[in-house]
């Protein structure tokens, strides 16, 4: 019986994971960011390599909890769309049933702790999230950092 190496599947899996996590940035960010209030503050921001790495680490750390919270909320709301949840806008959670609202609040609190654990303030995280949407260079830097971090995790 032939043994197939895992290099191809690991590389493919890393690409899929990177794409999923990069998409997760934007969905996670929707839990934090109010685009209307932050866009004016996000123009011409510059972020150093440490901040970019911290941001990517925080996103990677938040992703499993985001997926779990979204899945639980989706099951609770059934066929309806899950409303956009913005952590710093409590009214954004008003459309959720009680238990789903509790899950969203717990996710927001947990995510805020994660952001702090990686050395960023919520304001820094939010500014970077908004800047990524309009700054292709920053988007590329974050994407490359996510890939590098995933490779380091997968090779250990």
ROGU-642931 format. One record per residue: x, y, z of N, C-alpha, C, O, CB in turn; residue in one letter; residue number from 1. Coordinates in steps of 0.2 Angstrom, whole numbers, plus 2048, in hexadecimal, padded with zeros to 3 digits. Atoms other than C-alpha are relative to their C-alpha. Glycine has a CB too. Layout:
! ROGU-642931
> n_u, n_v, n_w, ca_u, ca_v, ca_w, c_u, c_v, c_w, o_u, o_v, o_w, cb_u, cb_v, cb_w, r, k
> X, Y, Z, X, Y, Z, X, Y, Z, X, Y, Z, X, Y, Z, A, NUM
...
//
This chain:
! ROGU-642931
> n_u, n_v, n_w, ca_u, ca_v, ca_w, c_u, c_v, c_w, o_u, o_v, o_w, cb_u, cb_v, cb_w, r, k
> 804, 7FA, 800, 800, 800, 800, 804, 806, 800, 809, 807, 804, 7FB, 800, 806, X, 1
> 7FC, 7FA, 801, 807, 811, 7FB, 7FE, 805, 806, 7F8, 806, 807, 7FF, 803, 7F9, X, 2
> 802, 7FB, 7FB, 808, 81E, 808, 801, 807, 7FD, 806, 809, 7FA, 805, 800, 806, X, 3
> 801, 7F9, 804, 803, 830, 802, 803, 805, 806, 801, 805, 80B, 7F9, 801, 7FE, X, 4
> 7FE, 7FB, 7FB, 80C, 83E, 80A, 7FB, 805, 801, 7F6, 806, 7FD, 807, 804, 7FD, X, 5
> 805, 7FB, 7FE, 803, 84C, 813, 801, 807, 7FE, 7FE, 80C, 7FF, 7FF, 800, 807, X, 6
> 7FE, 7F9, 802, 80C, 85B, 80B, 7FA, 803, 7FC, 7F9, 809, 7FD, 806, 7FF, 7FC, X, 7
> 805, 7FD, 805, 7FF, 85D, 7FD, 7F9, 802, 805, 7F7, 808, 804, 7FE, 7FC, 7FB, X, 8
> 806, 7FE, 7FD, 7F0, 85C, 809, 801, 805, 806, 7FD, 809, 807, 7FD, 7F9, 804, X, 9
> 7FF, 7FB, 7FB, 7F8, 866, 817, 801, 807, 7FC, 7FE, 80C, 7FF, 807, 7FF, 803, X, 10
> 800, 7FA, 804, 7FC, 874, 80A, 7F9, 802, 7FE, 7F7, 808, 7FF, 805, 7FF, 7FA, X, 11
> 807, 7FF, 802, 7EA, 873, 803, 7FC, 802, 806, 7F8, 807, 806, 7FD, 7FA, 7FD, X, 12
> 804, 7FF, 7FA, 7E3, 873, 815, 802, 807, 802, 7FE, 80B, 805, 801, 7FB, 805, X, 13
> 7FE, 7FA, 7FE, 7EE, 882, 819, 7FD, 806, 7FC, 7FB, 80B, 7FF, 808, 801, 800, X, 14
> 803, 7FB, 805, 7E8, 88C, 80A, 7F8, 801, 802, 7F6, 806, 802, 800, 7FE, 7F9, X, 15
> 807, 7FF, 7FE, 7D6, 888, 80F, 7FF, 803, 806, 7FA, 807, 807, 7FC, 7F9, 800, X, 16
> 801, 7FD, 7F9, 7D8, 88C, 821, 802, 808, 7FF, 7FF, 80C, 803, 805, 7FD, 804, X, 17
> 7FE, 7F8, 801, 7E1, 89D, 81C, 7FA, 804, 7FD, 7F8, 809, 7FF, 806, 800, 7FC, X, 18
> 806, 7FD, 803, 7D2, 8A1, 811, 7FB, 801, 805, 7F7, 806, 805, 7FE, 7FD, 7F9, X, 19
> 805, 800, 7FB, 7C6, 89D, 81E, 801, 805, 806, 7FD, 809, 808, 7FF, 7F9, 803, X, 20
> 7FE, 7FC, 7FB, 7CF, 8A6, 82B, 800, 808, 7FE, 7FE, 80C, 802, 807, 7FF, 803, X, 21
> 800, 7FA, 803, 7D1, 8B5, 820, 7F9, 803, 800, 7F8, 809, 801, 804, 801, 7FA, X, 22
> 807, 7FF, 800, 7BF, 8B5, 81D, 7FD, 802, 807, 7F9, 806, 808, 7FC, 7FB, 7FC, X, 23
> 803, 800, 7F9, 7BC, 8B3, 830, 802, 807, 803, 7FF, 809, 807, 804, 7FB, 804, X, 24
> 7FE, 7F9, 7FD, 7C6, 8C4, 833, 7FA, 804, 7FF, 7F8, 808, 803, 806, 802, 7FC, X, 25
> 806, 7FB, 801, 7B7, 8CD, 82B, 7FA, 7FE, 803, 7F7, 803, 806, 7FF, 800, 7F8, X, 26
> 806, 802, 7FC, 7AA, 8C3, 833, 801, 801, 808, 7FC, 803, 80B, 7FE, 7F9, 7FF, X, 27
> 7FF, 7FF, 7F9, 7B2, 8C4, 844, 800, 808, 801, 7FD, 80A, 806, 807, 7FE, 802, X, 28
> 800, 7F9, 800, 7B5, 8D6, 841, 7F9, 803, 800, 7F8, 809, 804, 804, 803, 7FA, X, 29
> 806, 7FD, 800, 7A3, 8D9, 83E, 7FD, 800, 808, 7F8, 804, 809, 7FB, 7FC, 7FC, X, 30
> 802, 801, 7F9, 7A1, 8D4, 851, 803, 806, 804, 800, 808, 809, 802, 7FA, 803, X, 31
> 7FD, 7FA, 7FC, 7AC, 8E3, 856, 7FF, 806, 7FC, 7FE, 80B, 800, 808, 7FE, 800, X, 32
> 7FF, 7FA, 803, 7AC, 8F0, 849, 7F9, 803, 7FE, 7F5, 800, 7FB, 804, 7FF, 7FA, X, 33
> 805, 7FC, 803, 79F, 8FD, 845, 803, 805, 7FB, 807, 80A, 7FC, 7FC, 805, 806, X, 34
> 7FD, 7FD, 805, 7A4, 903, 834, 7FF, 808, 800, 804, 80B, 7FE, 7FE, 7FD, 7F9, X, 35
> 802, 7F9, 800, 79B, 914, 835, 805, 804, 805, 807, 809, 803, 7F9, 801, 802, X, 36
> 7FD, 7FC, 7FB, 7A4, 91A, 845, 808, 7FF, 7FF, 80C, 803, 801, 7FE, 7FE, 806, X, 37
> 7F8, 802, 800, 7B6, 912, 841, 803, 802, 7F9, 809, 803, 7F9, 801, 7F9, 801, X, 38
> 7FC, 7FF, 807, 7B9, 916, 82E, 803, 806, 800, 809, 807, 7FD, 7FA, 800, 7FB, X, 39
> 7FD, 7F9, 800, 7BD, 928, 831, 807, 7FF, 804, 80C, 803, 802, 7FC, 805, 803, X, 40
> 7F9, 801, 7FC, 7CB, 922, 83E, 805, 7FC, 7FD, 80A, 7FC, 7FE, 7FE, 7FE, 807, X, 41
> 7FB, 805, 803, 7D2, 915, 833, 804, 802, 7FA, 809, 7FE, 7F8, 7FC, 7FA, 7FE, X, 42
> 7FD, 7FE, 805, 7D8, 91F, 825, 808, 801, 801, 809, 804, 807, 7FD, 806, 7FC, X, 43
> 7F9, 7FE, 7FF, 7EB, 920, 823, 803, 7FD, 806, 808, 800, 809, 802, 807, 7FF, X, 44
> 7FD, 803, 7FA, 7EF, 914, 831, 806, 7FC, 7FE, 806, 7F9, 7F8, 7FB, 7FC, 804, X, 45
> 7FB, 805, 801, 7FF, 90B, 832, 801, 7FC, 806, 800, 7FE, 80C, 807, 804, 7FE, X, 46
> 800, 805, 7FB, 802, 8FC, 83C, 807, 7FC, 7FF, 809, 7FB, 7F9, 7FB, 7FA, 800, X, 47
> 7FA, 803, 801, 813, 8F4, 840, 7FF, 7F8, 800, 7FA, 7F6, 801, 804, 802, 806, X, 48
> 800, 808, 801, 818, 8E1, 83E, 7FD, 7FD, 807, 7FA, 7F8, 806, 807, 7FE, 7FF, X, 49
> 802, 803, 7F9, 815, 8DE, 851, 7F8, 800, 800, 7F5, 7FB, 802, 803, 803, 806, X, 50
> 807, 7FF, 7FF, 803, 8E5, 850, 7FC, 7FB, 7FA, 7F7, 7F8, 7FC, 7FE, 807, 7FE, X, 51
> 802, 804, 806, 800, 8DB, 83F, 800, 7F9, 803, 7FB, 7F5, 802, 803, 801, 7FA, X, 52
> 7FF, 807, 7FE, 806, 8CB, 847, 7FB, 7FF, 806, 7F7, 7FA, 806, 807, 7FE, 803, X, 53
> 805, 801, 7FB, 7FB, 8CE, 857, 7F9, 800, 7FD, 7F5, 7FC, 800, 801, 806, 805, X, 54
> 807, 800, 803, 7EC, 8D2, 84C, 7FF, 7F9, 7FE, 7F9, 7F6, 7FF, 7FF, 805, 7FB, X, 55
> 801, 807, 803, 7EE, 8C1, 843, 800, 7FB, 805, 7FB, 7F7, 804, 806, 7FF, 7FB, X, 56
> 801, 805, 7FA, 7F1, 8B7, 853, 7F9, 801, 803, 7F6, 7FC, 804, 806, 802, 805, X, 57
> 807, 7FF, 7FD, 7E1, 8BF, 85A, 7FB, 7FD, 7FC, 7F6, 7F9, 7FE, 7FF, 807, 802, X, 58
> 805, 802, 804, 7D7, 8BB, 84B, 800, 7F8, 800, 7FB, 7F5, 800, 801, 802, 7F9, X, 59
> 7FF, 807, 800, 7DE, 8A9, 84B, 7FD, 7FD, 806, 7FA, 7F8, 806, 807, 7FE, 7FF, X, 60
> 802, 802, 7FA, 7DA, 8A7, 85D, 7F8, 801, 801, 7F5, 7FD, 804, 803, 804, 806, X, 61
> 807, 7FF, 800, 7C8, 8AE, 85B, 7FC, 7FB, 7FC, 7F6, 7FA, 7FD, 7FF, 807, 7FE, X, 62
> 804, 803, 805, 7C3, 8A4, 84C, 7FD, 7FA, 802, 7F7, 7F9, 801, 805, 7FD, 7FB, X, 63
> 804, 806, 7FD, 7BE, 893, 855, 7FA, 802, 804, 7F5, 800, 803, 805, 7FC, 804, X, 64
> 806, 7FD, 7FC, 7B3, 89D, 861, 7FB, 803, 7FC, 7F5, 803, 7FD, 803, 804, 806, X, 65
> 805, 7FD, 805, 7AC, 8A7, 853, 7FC, 7FB, 7FC, 7F6, 7FC, 7FC, 804, 805, 7FB, X, 66
> 804, 805, 804, 7A7, 898, 849, 7FB, 7FC, 805, 7F6, 7FB, 803, 805, 7FB, 7FD, X, 67
> 804, 804, 7FC, 7A0, 88F, 858, 7FA, 805, 802, 7F4, 803, 802, 804, 7FE, 807, X, 68
> 805, 7FB, 7FE, 796, 89F, 85E, 7FB, 801, 7FA, 7F5, 801, 7FB, 803, 807, 802, X, 69
> 804, 7FF, 806, 790, 8A2, 84C, 7FB, 7FA, 7FF, 7F5, 7FA, 7FD, 804, 801, 7FA, X, 70
> 804, 806, 801, 78A, 890, 84A, 7FB, 7FF, 805, 7F5, 7FD, 803, 805, 7FA, 801, X, 71
> 805, 800, 7FB, 781, 890, 85B, 7FB, 805, 7FF, 7F5, 803, 7FF, 803, 801, 807, X, 72
> 805, 7FB, 801, 778, 8A0, 857, 7FC, 7FE, 7FA, 7F6, 7FF, 7F9, 804, 807, 7FF, X, 73
> 804, 802, 806, 774, 89A, 845, 7FB, 7FA, 802, 7F5, 7FB, 7FF, 805, 7FD, 7FB, X, 74
> 805, 806, 7FE, 76C, 88A, 84D, 7FA, 803, 803, 7F4, 801, 802, 803, 7FB, 804, X, 75
> 805, 7FD, 7FC, 762, 895, 858, 7FB, 804, 7FC, 7F5, 805, 7FE, 803, 804, 806, X, 76
> 805, 7FC, 804, 75B, 8A1, 84B, 7FD, 7FC, 7FA, 7F9, 7FF, 7F7, 804, 806, 7FE, X, 77
> 803, 804, 805, 758, 893, 83F, 801, 803, 7F9, 806, 804, 7F7, 7F8, 7FF, 801, X, 78
> 800, 7FE, 807, 753, 898, 82D, 802, 808, 7FF, 804, 80A, 7FA, 7FA, 7FF, 7FD, X, 79
> 7FF, 7F9, 801, 755, 8AB, 831, 808, 801, 7FF, 80C, 7FD, 802, 7FD, 804, 806, X, 80
> 7F9, 7FE, 800, 766, 8B4, 82D, 802, 802, 807, 7FE, 805, 80B, 801, 806, 7FB, X, 81
> 7FD, 7FE, 7F9, 771, 8B7, 83C, 801, 808, 7FF, 805, 809, 7FA, 807, 7FC, 802, X, 82
> 7FF, 7F9, 801, 771, 8CA, 83E, 807, 802, 801, 80B, 7FE, 804, 7FC, 804, 805, X, 83
> 7F9, 7FE, 7FF, 781, 8D4, 83D, 801, 802, 808, 7FD, 806, 80A, 802, 806, 7FB, X, 84
> 7FF, 7FF, 7F9, 788, 8D4, 84F, 806, 804, 801, 80B, 803, 7FE, 800, 7F9, 804, X, 85
> 7FA, 7FB, 7FF, 793, 8E3, 854, 801, 800, 808, 7FC, 803, 80B, 7FF, 807, 7FD, X, 86
> 7FF, 800, 7F8, 79A, 8E1, 866, 800, 806, 803, 7FD, 807, 809, 807, 7FD, 801, X, 87
> 800, 7FA, 7FD, 79C, 8F3, 869, 7F9, 804, 7FF, 7F8, 80A, 800, 805, 804, 7FE, X, 88
> 807, 7FD, 801, 789, 8F6, 864, 7FB, 7FB, 803, 7F9, 7F6, 7FF, 7FF, 801, 7F8, X, 89
> 805, 804, 7FD, 77E, 8ED, 870, 7FA, 7FF, 7FC, 7F7, 7F9, 7FD, 7FF, 802, 807, X, 90
> 806, 800, 804, 76F, 8F1, 865, 800, 7FB, 7FB, 7FB, 7F8, 7F8, 7FE, 806, 7FE, X, 91
> 7FF, 805, 805, 776, 8E5, 858, 7FE, 7F9, 802, 7FD, 7F5, 7FD, 807, 801, 7FD, X, 92
> 802, 807, 7FD, 772, 8D6, 863, 7F8, 800, 801, 7F6, 7FA, 803, 804, 7FF, 806, X, 93
> 807, 800, 7FF, 760, 8DB, 865, 7FC, 7FB, 7FC, 7F6, 7F9, 7FF, 7FD, 807, 800, X, 94
> 804, 805, 804, 75A, 8D0, 857, 801, 7F9, 802, 7FE, 7F5, 7FF, 802, 802, 7F9, X, 95
> 7FE, 807, 7FE, 761, 8C1, 85F, 7FB, 7FD, 806, 7FA, 801, 80A, 807, 7FF, 802, X, 96
> 803, 803, 7FA, 757, 8B5, 86B, 804, 800, 806, 80B, 801, 805, 7FD, 7F9, 7FE, X, 97
> 7FD, 7FF, 7FA, 75C, 8B6, 87D, 807, 7FC, 800, 80C, 7FE, 802, 7FC, 7FE, 806, X, 98
> 7FA, 804, 7FF, 768, 8A7, 87D, 805, 801, 7FB, 80B, 801, 7FC, 7FE, 7F8, 7FF, X, 99
> 7FB, 7FE, 805, 770, 8AC, 86C, 803, 806, 802, 809, 807, 801, 7FC, 800, 7F9, X, 100
> 7FD, 7FA, 7FE, 773, 8BD, 873, 805, 7FF, 805, 80A, 802, 805, 7FA, 805, 803, X, 101
> 7FB, 801, 7FB, 77C, 8B6, 882, 806, 7FD, 7FD, 80C, 7FE, 7FF, 7FD, 7FA, 805, X, 102
> 7FA, 803, 803, 787, 8AC, 876, 804, 805, 7FD, 80A, 805, 7FD, 7FD, 7FA, 7FB, X, 103
> 7FC, 7FA, 803, 78B, 8BC, 86C, 804, 804, 805, 809, 806, 804, 7FB, 804, 7FC, X, 104
> 7FD, 7FC, 7FB, 78F, 8C5, 87C, 806, 7FC, 803, 80B, 7FF, 804, 7FB, 802, 806, X, 105
> 7FA, 804, 7FE, 79A, 8B7, 882, 806, 800, 7FB, 80C, 801, 7FD, 7FE, 7F9, 802, X, 106
> 7FB, 800, 806, 7A3, 8B6, 871, 804, 807, 800, 80A, 808, 800, 7FD, 7FF, 7FA, X, 107
> 7FD, 7FA, 800, 7A6, 8C9, 872, 805, 801, 806, 80A, 804, 805, 7FA, 806, 800, X, 108
> 7FB, 7FF, 7FB, 7AD, 8C9, 883, 806, 7FC, 800, 80C, 7FE, 801, 7FC, 7FE, 807, X, 109
> 7FA, 804, 801, 7B8, 8BA, 87F, 805, 803, 7FB, 80B, 803, 7FC, 7FE, 7F9, 7FE, X, 110
> 7FC, 7FD, 805, 7BE, 8C2, 86F, 804, 806, 802, 80A, 807, 801, 7FC, 802, 7FA, X, 111
> 7FD, 7FB, 7FD, 7C2, 8D2, 878, 806, 7FE, 804, 80B, 802, 804, 7FB, 805, 804, X, 112
> 7FA, 802, 7FC, 7CD, 8C9, 884, 805, 7FD, 7FC, 80B, 7FE, 7FD, 7FD, 7FA, 805, X, 113
> 7FB, 802, 805, 7D6, 8C0, 876, 804, 806, 7FD, 80A, 805, 7FD, 7FC, 7FC, 7FB, X, 114
> 7FC, 7FB, 803, 7DA, 8D0, 86E, 805, 803, 805, 80A, 805, 803, 7FA, 806, 7FD, X, 115
> 7FB, 7FD, 7FB, 7E1, 8D7, 87E, 806, 7FB, 802, 80B, 7FE, 803, 7FC, 801, 806, X, 116
> 7FA, 805, 7FE, 7EB, 8C7, 881, 805, 800, 7FB, 80B, 7FE, 7FC, 7FD, 7F9, 800, X, 117
> 7FB, 7FF, 806, 7F4, 8CA, 870, 802, 807, 800, 805, 809, 7FB, 7FD, 7FE, 7FA, X, 118
> 7FD, 7F9, 800, 7F8, 8DC, 875, 7FD, 805, 7FD, 800, 80B, 7FC, 807, 7FF, 7FE, X, 119
> 803, 7FA, 803, 7EC, 8E6, 86C, 7FA, 802, 804, 7F7, 7FF, 808, 7FD, 7FD, 7F9, X, 120
> 806, 7FE, 7FD, 7DE, 8F1, 872, 7FA, 7FF, 7FB, 7FC, 7FD, 7F5, 801, 808, 801, X, 121
> 805, 801, 804, 7CD, 8EF, 86B, 800, 806, 7FA, 7FE, 804, 7F4, 7F9, 800, 803, X, 122
> 800, 7FB, 805, 7CF, 900, 862, 805, 7FF, 7FB, 804, 800, 7F5, 802, 807, 804, X, 123
> 7FB, 802, 804, 7DF, 8FA, 85A, 7FE, 7FB, 7FB, 7FE, 7FB, 7F5, 807, 7FE, 803, X, 124
> 802, 806, 804, 7D7, 8EA, 854, 7FB, 803, 7FB, 7FB, 801, 7F5, 7FD, 7FB, 805, X, 125
> 805, 7FE, 804, 7C8, 8F3, 84D, 803, 805, 7FB, 800, 804, 7F5, 7FB, 805, 804, X, 126
> 7FD, 7FC, 805, 7D2, 900, 844, 804, 7FC, 7FB, 803, 7FD, 7F5, 806, 805, 803, X, 127
> 7FC, 804, 805, 7DD, 8F3, 83C, 7FB, 7FC, 7FC, 7FC, 7FB, 7F6, 804, 7FB, 804, X, 128
> 805, 804, 804, 7CD, 8E9, 837, 7FD, 805, 7FA, 7FC, 802, 7F5, 7FB, 7FE, 805, X, 129
> 803, 7FC, 805, 7C6, 8F8, 82E, 805, 802, 7FB, 803, 802, 7F5, 7FE, 807, 804, X, 130
> 7FA, 7FE, 805, 7D7, 8FD, 826, 801, 7FA, 7FB, 802, 7FB, 7F5, 806, 801, 804, X, 131
> 7FF, 806, 804, 7D8, 8EB, 81F, 7FB, 800, 7FA, 7FD, 7FE, 7F5, 7FF, 7F9, 804, X, 132
> 805, 800, 805, 7C8, 8EE, 815, 802, 804, 7FA, 7FF, 804, 7F5, 7FA, 802, 803, X, 133
> 7FE, 7FB, 806, 7D0, 8FC, 80B, 807, 801, 7FF, 809, 804, 7FA, 7FD, 807, 802, X, 134
> 7F8, 800, 801, 7E3, 8F9, 80C, 802, 7FA, 7FE, 803, 7F5, 802, 803, 803, 807, X, 135
> 7FE, 807, 803, 7E8, 8EB, 801, 807, 7FE, 803, 808, 7F8, 803, 801, 801, 7F8, X, 136
> 7FA, 802, 7FD, 7FA, 8EC, 808, 7FF, 7FD, 807, 803, 7F8, 808, 805, 806, 800, X, 137
> 801, 802, 7F9, 7F4, 8EA, 81A, 7FD, 7F9, 7FF, 7FE, 7F4, 803, 7FC, 805, 804, X, 138
> 804, 806, 801, 7E8, 8DC, 814, 805, 7FA, 7FE, 805, 7F5, 801, 7FB, 801, 7FA, X, 139
> 7FB, 805, 802, 7F7, 8D3, 80B, 804, 7FE, 806, 806, 7F8, 807, 804, 803, 7FB, X, 140
> 7FC, 801, 7FA, 802, 8D5, 81B, 7FC, 7FB, 805, 7FF, 7F7, 808, 802, 806, 803, X, 141
> 804, 804, 7FB, 7F4, 8CE, 826, 800, 7F9, 7FD, 800, 7F4, 801, 7FA, 803, 802, X, 142
> 801, 807, 803, 7F1, 8BF, 81A, 806, 7FC, 800, 806, 7F7, 802, 7FE, 801, 7F9, X, 143
> 7FA, 803, 800, 803, 8BB, 819, 802, 7FE, 807, 805, 7F9, 808, 806, 804, 7FD, X, 144
> 7FE, 802, 7F9, 805, 8BB, 82C, 7FB, 7FB, 802, 7FE, 7F6, 806, 7FF, 807, 804, X, 145
> 804, 806, 7FF, 7F6, 8B0, 82D, 803, 7F9, 7FE, 803, 7F4, 801, 7F9, 801, 7FE, X, 146
> 7FD, 806, 803, 7FE, 8A4, 821, 806, 7FD, 804, 807, 7F7, 806, 802, 801, 7F9, X, 147
> 7F9, 802, 7FC, 80F, 8A4, 82B, 7FE, 7FD, 806, 801, 7F8, 808, 804, 807, 800, X, 148
> 802, 802, 7F9, 806, 8A2, 83C, 7FD, 7F9, 7FF, 7FF, 7F4, 803, 7FB, 804, 803, X, 149
> 803, 807, 801, 7FC, 893, 835, 806, 7FB, 7FE, 805, 7F5, 801, 7FB, 800, 7FA, X, 150
> 7FA, 805, 802, 80C, 88B, 82D, 804, 7FE, 807, 805, 7F8, 808, 804, 803, 7FB, X, 151
> 7FC, 801, 7FA, 815, 88D, 83E, 7FC, 7FB, 805, 7FF, 7F7, 808, 801, 806, 804, X, 152
> 804, 804, 7FC, 806, 885, 847, 800, 7F9, 7FD, 800, 7F4, 801, 7F9, 803, 801, X, 153
> 801, 806, 803, 804, 877, 83B, 807, 7FC, 800, 807, 7F6, 7FF, 7FE, 800, 7F9, X, 154
> 7F9, 803, 800, 817, 873, 83B, 802, 7FD, 807, 807, 7FA, 807, 805, 804, 7FD, X, 155
> 7FE, 801, 7F9, 818, 871, 84E, 7FD, 7F9, 802, 7FE, 7F7, 807, 7FE, 805, 805, X, 156
//
